[in-house]
């Protein structure tokens, strides 16, 4: 699955903003890369207060990206190349410019229009205090006070993200019916599935209690409520009513792996993002624990695991893995954190092969196949991310992983826009990206792009990958080695020394050149063996998957 952030993939009309025409022009690139499906972050009409996750109209395409006819043509063109399309839905909230919310503001307190949202009077003598002290996912408060027509302060409305993203009330039948119709609208146009944004946040406790210090499972007032499962069973019924497979993919950030797996029961979501693996540091014990916990959680429900190193919200791997603390957490992001890009690039190459060898679905964020680093010196006046502004500038925001892709040439915009275009890209590209363009990498066997192309080709053709068993092999400290199928072995060296490889018939692919036959630190090698290697008698963990993606 290849994630496309439309504003930054390719600009087809020369206005400096990526669009669907630009994606259509590069479908052959995606086919050659070896992807099976495209996941588009929101492409709908939106004020873009949060990069499109503030949707004003689900049935129209944002004019900067094209129109509905262009989207339908893209879906068809991609499918003709064997590439399916997944789109984003954002059910927790809408834009404050959405017709429903504008009607709610106009209708006033106690109106049916306001029942679709969470409008509440404030606390205190004059309602000056917020209804709750919940904290926003974007830092700061979760309530904004309205102004009545006579200019006096009015009710407050809930937003778990920014004020421009009012939360919907999923207890209201209109909200449920509207989203079911949205699913049918896009399934009728050929999309193969939906990625569900903030999938564990939709339902709130109607009493709006404060968040307990240590909420028990299912007791958080605005996360992971048990009522969510009824909603997704309904969605699954809609998806299953269409021919073929229409997949439901959840964005679910939950520390409780058992609660996470509940969303993947056979009558709910097909699969969900595995953020635990992404957040772990580059350390063998940590990564092995995440792999074991992920496979164990998915096994009872028969769902495929997912493996992802980054997305449009997360610091890019080349930068993250070059830091002293190579784990990821939003609360830890700070401008000016030192990084060793050479080290990060080596580890990102190793991580690419490690994840591609694991059983389940592989997600790739645009530009990671080029080894793009996070852009951390964007001019302050060009930043757009509300996470940055709502943190008072403490959080550098997510714009650094959203800089437009470099396609060709020695100077910006590096082929992102058509030749002769006078418009600058909506975010500036570093001058050093000339060495990272698709053109510069496509014929270089040592490039990140070449590595990804080879890895995805082998992932598709190697019998041991995809479906089938997974088993850990004995390995030195700091080394992850496992077998897939009868003849495939992956070895990742996260230690500080070069290590010998297991006996093998061939080295299929290596993220780094071998050191006199040894696998260097921060490297992964894929091997073909004559016979299945013996599994350790006491420390092996064996899992079987049932779905190929």
N, C-alpha and C positions, 0 to 999 in steps of 0.2 A: 504494500500500500504506500503510495507516494503522496505526501501532503503538499498541496498547492495553496499558497497564500496569494490570491489573485493580484493584489496590488504590486507584488514584487517579483512575479515569475517572468513575465515578458510583456512589453508594451507594443501592441499592434498598430495603434493609431497615432503614435508620436506625441502624446500629451504628457509623458513622463510618469504615467500611472499604468501599471499592468492591467491587462484586460483579457477577456475570453478569446478575442482574435489572436492575441499573442500566444495563448496556450495552444490554440488550433495550429498555429504555425510551427510549433515545436513538438507535435505529437510523435513524429518519427524519432526524435531524440529520446522520448520517454519509452517508446517501443524498443529502441536499441539498448536502452539502459536495462530493460528487463522487468518492468513493473507490470502488475496484473490489474491494478485499480488505482484511480486517482481519488483522493479525498480533498474537497474544496472547502476551505474556511468560508464563512458567509459571503455570498455574492449578491445578496438582496439589496433593495432600496433601504438606505440607512444614512443618518447624519454622520456616521463614522466617528462617534464620540468614543467608541471602544473598538476601532478597527473592523466594524461591521457586526459585532456581537450585540449591537443595539438595533434590532430589526424594526423597520417601520412598515414594510409590506413584504410578506413571504411569497407572493405570487408574481412579483416583478423583479427584474435584475437591476442592480444599481447602474444608472446611466454611464458611469465611468468605466464599467466593465463590459457593457453591451446591452443586449435586450433578451427577452425570452426566446425569440427565434434563434439567436446566437447560442444560447445555452442548449437548446434542443439540438442544434447542428453539432455542437461540441460533443454532446452525449453520444450522438449517432456516429460521428467520425471516430471517436475513441473506441467505441464498441466494434467498429469495422476492423480495427487493429487488434482486437482481443483485449481491450482495456475497458474495464467497467468504471462507473462513476458513483462516488459516494458524496453526499452533500451534508452540510452542517445544519442541524436544527437547534434552536436556542429556546427551549420551553420554559426556563425559569423566569424570564423577563422579556420585555419588549423595549423599544425606544420610547422616550417621552414624547416623540413626535408621532407615535402610532395613533391611528384614529380612535381606538378604544380609550387610550389614556387622555387624549385631548377632549373626548366626550365626557370622561369622568371628571376632569377639571372644570368643565363648563357646567356640568349638572349639579355639582355641589353635594354637601354632606347628606347621607342617608339615601342617595339615589341608587337605582339598580346599576347604573353605569359604574359606580365606584365599587360595587360588590365584586367586580372582576379583578380587583387589586386589593392591597392591604392599606386602606385608609383608616386612620384611627385618630381620635382626639388625643392631645398631649396630656401629660400629667402636670401636677402643680396647680396653683390657684387660677392661673390664666391659660393653662395648657402649654406653658412655655418649655416644659421638659419632654424629651422624646418618650414615646410609649415604651421602649425597651432600651437597654444599653448594649445591644448586640453590636459586634464589630464587623465592619465591612471586609470582604475578601480583597478589596483594594485599599485597605487602611481607612481609618476614620469612622465616621458614623454611618448607620444604616437607615436613617430616617431624614427626610427633608420636609420642611413645613411649607404648606401652600399659603397663598394669599387669596382671601375672599374677594368677591367683586367690589365690595365697598372699601377695599384696601386694608382691612384688618387681617391679622394672622388667622389662618384656618387650621384644617386638619393636617396631620403628617401622613406621608406615604413611605412604604418600606422599599428599600433597594439593597440587596445583599452585595451589590457591586457599586456602580457610580449612580449619582442622582439622575443621570440621563437614562437609566435602565430600571424602571419600576418593576417590581416583582409581581407576577400574576398570582391570583388566588386559585389554586388547583382544586379547591373544593367546589368551585363554580362550574355548572354543566357547560356553559358557553366556552370556557377555557378548554375543557377536555374535547368538546366537539370540534372546535376550531383546529386544534392540533391534529386530530384524526383526519380532518379534511385536507390539511396541509400535506400529511403523509400521502394520501391518495393522489393529490394534485401532482406531486413529483414522481411517485411510482408510475402514474399514467404517462409520464413523459420519459420513462425509460431509466431513471436512476436505479442503481442496484442496491441502494441502502442509504442509511442515514447515520451520521455520527451525532450523538446526543450530548450537547454541551451541558456541563454542570449537572449531570444526570441524577445526582443524589441530593439535590437541593430543592426540588420543586415544591414538595409538600411541607407546610408549616403547622405546628400545633396551634389551633385556632385561639387558644387562651393566651398565646404569645408570652410564655414565661421567660424569665431570664435563663441564660445558659448555665447549667450546673457546673461546678468546678470539675467534676469527673463524671459526665453523664454515662449511664449504663447503656448497653446496646439498645438502639431504637428509642432512646429517651431524649436525644438532642432535639430542641424545638424547631430547628430549621435544616437539619441534615439527616439523611439516611432514615427517614421515617418509614415505618412498615407499610403505610398506605401507598407508597411508591410502586410496590410490586403489582398491585391491581392495575395501575396505569400501564405498566409495561407489558402486562399480559394482554391488555387490549391492543396495544401497538403490535405485539407479536401476531395476534390474530389477523390484523390488517396486512402485515407483511406476508404472512403465510397464505393469504388469499390470492396472491399474485403468482403467475407462473415463474418457475425458476426460483432462485434464492434472492430475497430482498433482506439484506443483513442489517441488524440493529447493533450499533457499536456505542457503548457508554463511556463517557468521560467520568470516571469515578475515582476520586481521591479518598480512600478510606484506609486507616491503619489496621483495622480489624479484617484479616484476610478471610475469615469465615463469613462476615457480613458482606464483604466484597463478592464472594462466590454465590451468595443468594441471588444476586442479579442475573446470574448466568444459568439458572435452572432452565430445563428444556423448553418451558413455555414463556420465557422472558427474553432477555437480550441474548444475542448470539455470542458476543464477545465484549470485552472492555479493556481499556488501556491499563497497562501494568506500569504505573508510575513508580512503584517501589524500586524496580531495577534501575530506572533512569536516575533516581535520587541517590543511589549508593555510591560510595567513593570507589576509586580504582584500587581495590584491595581484594585479594583472592577469597578470604573468608567471608567478607561482606557479599560479594557477588554470588558465591556459591550458596550462601544462605538464602538470598533472594530467589535464585533459580529453584532451589528445593521448595521453598514456601509457595512459589507461584505454581509450579507443576502440581504440588500436592493439593492446593486449593481448587485447581481446575479439574483434577481427575474425577472427583465424585459426581460432578455435574456434566461431565463429558464435553466441556467447552474447550476450544483451542486457546492456549496461552497467547499473549501478545508481547512483543519485544520492541522497545522504542528507546532511542538514545536522546532524542530532542524533539521539539516542536516549536510552534510560533510564539510560545510563552517562555521558553527555557534557554538559558545560556548555551551557546553552541558547544559541542563536545571538544573541538580543537582548543577552545579557550578554557573550558571547565576542567578538562583532564590535565592541563598544564599548571594547575594551581596546587598550592600546598594542601588545601582542603578541596578535594576533587568531588565531594558530594554536592548535591543541589538542594536548596531550600529557598523559597521566595524571601523569607524573612532575613536571610543572610546576604542577599545581593547588595553590593556596595560598589560605587564607582571607585576606580583606582586600585582594585585588587590585583596584585602582581600575578603574572602568568608567564610560563615558559612555553611559547608556541611550538617550538621544535619538539619538546617533550609531549605536549598536548596532541600534536599531529600524529606522532608515533603511536600514542595510546589510542587515539581515535581510529586509526587504521586497524589496530588489534581488536578494538571493541566492535568494529564493523563486522569482522569475520566471526567473532565470538557470538554476537547476536544472530547473525545470519545462519549459524549452524544449530541454533536451538529449535526445538519443536514448537510449531504454532505459526502465528502471523507476524510478519516483519513490517514495521512502519519506518519510512524514511522521509525526513523533512527536507524540502527543497533546499539545495545548496550544500547539504552535508556530504553529498556524493562528490562535491568539488573541494571539500575540506575547508570551507569558508570559516574564518574565525568570527567571534562576536565583534561587532564594531562598537568600541567603547568610548570613542572620542567624537560622537556626533555633536554638532553645534546645538547649544541649548535651545536656540530659537527654532530648530527643526524638529524637536521632540514632540510627539503626539500622545504618548501612552498615558492614560489616566493613573496607572499605578505609580508613575513617577510624580505626577503633580499632587496626588492625594497623600503621598508620603512626605510632602514638603521638600521633595528633592532628595531625600535619603535613599530611596530605591531608584537606581538608574533607569528602571523601566525595561520594556521588552522590545523597544525599537531596534536595538542593536542586532537582533537576530532576524529582523524583517527588512534589511537593506536589499534593494533590488539585485537580482542575479547578474553576474558578468558572463556574457556569451562569447564575445570575440573582440579583438582589437587591443590597442595599447593604451587607450585613454578612455575615460568615462564619456558616455554611459556604457561602454563595453558591449555594444550591441543589444542592450536592454530595450532601447527605442530604435526605430528605423533610422537608417543612414540619412543624414541631412536634417534630422529633427532638431529644433531649437530648444525644446523643452528639457529642463533638467529633471532627473528622476526625483520622485517625491521625497526620497531620502538619499543623501550623497553617498557614493561608493568610494572606498579608499583607493588611492592611486596604485597601491601595491597589488591590487587585485588583477592587474594585467597578467600575472603569472598563474592566476587561478581560473581563467576563463575556460569555457568548454573547448574552445578552439585550441588553447595552449595545452590542454590535458588529453584530448581525445586520442592522440597517437603516441603518448608517452607511457610506456609500460610501468614507469615508476610513480605515476600520478594516482591521486585518490580516485578519480573518475575511472581510470582503467581497473583499479582494484575492485570497485563496486560492480562494474560491468562483469568482470570475471566471476565475482562471488555470486551475483544473481543468476548468471548462466549456469554455474555449477549447482546452485540451490535448486534450479529447475530440472536439471538432468541427472544429478547424482542420486542413485537409488536410495541411499541411506538418509537423505534429507526429506523434509516434508513430513508425511505420516511415518509412524513406526516408533520403535523403542528408543529410549535414551538411557544410558548407564554411565555413571562416573567410573573412571579408571584410576588405579593407584598413580600418584604423582608426587613429586617433591613438594615441600612447603612453598607456597606462593605460586603454584602452578595449577591450572584447571585443565583437566583432560577428561574427555568423555567420548563414548562411542555412539554412533547412530547407525542402525541397521547392521549389516554383516561386515562391511568393509570400510566404513568411514570413521575417521577419528579426528577430533579437533583438539588442539593443545594451545593454551594461552599462558604465556609466561609473564606473571605480574611480579616476579621477584627481581632482585638487583643483580643477578648473575645469569650467564648463559647456561642453558640446560640441554641435555641430550633428548632427542626425539625418540619415541617408541619405534620398534622395528616396523618397517613399512615397505611397500612396493613402489610407492610414488608419492612425491609431494605435489599435491594438486594446486595449492596456492599458499603463499606466505605473505604476511603483512610487511615483513622486513626481510632483507637478505640474510641468509644463515651465516653464522660466524664459525667457519671451519666445521660445518656440519651441525653446530649447536644452534638452538633457538635463542636469539638475544632477548634481553629484558624488554618488556612492553611490546610483545609480539605474539601473533597467533599464526599457526600453521594448520592447514588441512591436509590430511594424509589418507592414502588408500592402503589398506592392509590386505594380506592374502587371506587371512582368516580373522574372524571376530576376536578381538583381544579379550583375555580373561577378565571378568569383573572381580573386583575385590570381594573377599568373602564376608567382611563385616561392615564396611563403610559405604557399600554401593547403594545408590538410590536409583531405581529403575521406574520409568514412567512410559506410558504409551499414549500417543495422541490419536485422534480419530478424524481430524479434518485438515485438509491442505489448503493453504492460502498463498 
